[in-house]
Amino acid sequence: MTVRVQTEDFDVSSEVAAMRAHSPRIGAVVTFIGTVRDMNDGSSVAEMELEHYPGMTEKALQAIVEQAKSRWNIDDALVIHRVGPLLPRDQIVLVAVTSAHRGEAFDACEFIIDYLKTEAPFWKKEQTPQGARWVDARVIDDEALEKWHVSDNKTGNKAGEGSGR
């Protein structure tokens, strides 16, 4: 399980190849790549700057990955999150999960990104035509997180539900 916070970009292919190289039992690789949009809340975005608390942020990300590992039978997980100034189309975050089966990899990846969006200590400032503004937490991200709170410990599914994958 690897967590990195960095200013430099990442190469998804290289990162996934490195994860796959260490285990022949991997049957699924699920990735999520978050990128900078050129529009947010009705305004164009020329640049986004991400700030964090070094040390604290990595610990929070590691705790999220450990929670996913305790809920699903995954082989490995990787979270790379960029900080500093970023432009539209730049990659912000990579979440990659490997496991023997796709359902667990999908669920763990979704869990990690949902928790990352709401629980990881990052602050985003956008440069818009109206000036700089801090990005507030979104209700939709909090709602996405709620589905994991009523989850059983083994699968992460809500009580009585299948994974649907």
Secondary structure, 3 states (H helix, E strand, C coil): CEEEEECCCCCHHHHHHHHHHCCCCCCEEEEEEEECCCEECCEECCEEEEEECCCHHHHHHHHHHHHHHHHCCEEEEEEEEECEEECCCCEEEEEEEEECCHHHHHHHHHHHHHHHHHHCCEEEEEEECCEEEECCCCHHHHHHHHHHHCECCCCCCECCCCCCC
